[in-house]
Amino acid sequence: MSQSSKPVVGYLPDERPPIWKLILFALQQILVMFPATVLVALLTGFHVSTTIFASGLATICFLLVTRGKIPLYYGSSFSYITAIVSITGATFGQTAADELISMAQFGIIMSGLVSIAAGIIINVVGMKVIEFVLPPTVTGSIAIVIGIALAGTAITQAAGSGATGEAQNITWIIALITLVATILFSVYLKGTLGQLPILFGILVGYAVSLAFNVIDFSSIFAGDIVAVPHFTFPKASWAAVLAI
């Protein structure tokens, strides 16, 4: 079979897969989206409920503006983590003071305005000019730096985030089994199942966690079913703008 005649696995925005596939794709999307969105809030000192609310609102607005033609989810950006932490001074899992969050918000809003201006410029001058100013060697290097900066957090969490002794060994085993399972599913599964390696990898990791009896359900039952977002107003800070 020639390269051009190979079947394409996937769906375009105007296509609709069967309902059972939609459910599986949606579950995987949630499992990919939710931890990343919450993790950024925990790392930067933002309120988790507010972050999820803002993420959902931004996604709905984007889908309305694009009339559903671009299936995109607006989650938390990992690009700003270092800059925001330098403003809030937050440690993992601790909420920063409202004043510091407000200053970071101002920097984020100004960054958004810069992005809008950049979009207008690109629309006027064309992509070739932007590719000349920001070649792949530059944008690729930035992506690498972001990944390297987050590698420490990934390793820390895989090691149990401060766990010691047997507990740390168990968390390493679970993390490695989950990673290997996800890679194997991604390589060897074909068709629709091949599009769901993360979903199956997480299920394997969860099953292993149950086998080791390390899942604490008490925090789930103790949490609120509905959490009202904690809103703060932006506070002008040009230092935050420069940082972000």
MONORQUI-V340691 format. One line per field, one symbol per residue. phi: phi as a letter, one per 20 degrees, with the letter a starting at -180 (. if undefined). Layout:
phi->???
This chain:
phi->.fffeffeeqcegedcfgfffgfffffffffefffffffffffenefffffffffffffffffffelmecfcdedfeffegfffffeemfdgndeffgfffffffffffffffffffffffffeenfffffffcfgfefffffffffffeffffffffenlofcmfffffffffffffffffffffedfcmfffecffgffffffffffffeldedeffffefffcdfgeecefcgbffffffe
